[in-house]
Amino acid sequence: MLPKIARDALKLGKVDIRVMRSGTLQFQEFVVKRIPSPIGEYPVLFADKFVDMSELLRLSEEYQIPVSAKNGTVFPRGKTSKDFAGL
């Protein structure tokens, strides 16, 4: 079950999230992208900037959804793309 904030982000197609970038707290816009996989498409919150991997991991755990930026993609602990297929 996704948290309410993640369901709202999927419904709207984007969300502004406060992240730490280069030592500064900033609001960054994350858009929902659908990534194809053999099991089916799954959603990812994507930022078109470099964001520290520790921040991506924090966001992924908080939203319980995959999060991606220019420098990588992370999933919540213990989950893979097949857990999000069809959302």
Secondary structure, DSSP 8 states (H G I E B T S, - for coil): ---HHHHHHHHHSEEEEEEEETTEEEEEEEEEEEE--SS--EEEEE-SS---HHHHHHHHHHHTS-EEETTEEE--TT--GGGTTT-
